[in-house]
Amino acid sequence: MRKLRIAAALGLLLPLAAQAAGQTTCAKITEAQVARLFDTWNTTAMTGTPAQLAALYTDNAVLLPAVSNKPRYTKAERIAFFSKFDQKRAVGRVDEHHVQIGCNAVIDSGVYTLTLAQGTHVKARYTFVYVYDGKRWLIANHHSSAMPSFNEAD
């Protein structure tokens, strides 16, 4: 059932991304290149400025961070969040992920561990939705939520 919902969402999202970009051809990307998109985000989060990190997102991207209860819908909101996030100097490590590649859009979902500067670890589920804007891949949606503290039967 879960796979069916993901497939349905992907089936709706990916053609819309290509249509919104006004493109008729699909940019090629591999799973290894998708992993490098995360690496770019992670490196920029560690060493870049909040504006450089925000530049990895589309202008109308949605950011739903694991370490905040407030959604960020604008570039200014994302920069303000990253300014506070920058003080924590979080380092992300992907523990597991699943990549779905479509026409000019990619969904990368999984689990990562964020290690904050003071040594705190936050294990979280994540989803990055990347779209190709004709020049480069940008983050259109970034959702991250801390794992529940209770143990649930699998």
Secondary structure, 3 states (H helix, E strand, C coil): CHHHHHHHHHHHHHHHHHHHCCCCCCCCCCHHHHHHHHHHHHHHHHHCCHHHHHCCEEEEEEEECCCCCCCECCHHHHHHHHHHHHHHCCEEEEEEEEEEECCCEEEEEEEEEEECCCCCEEEEEEEEEEEECCCCEEEEEEEEEECCCCCCCC
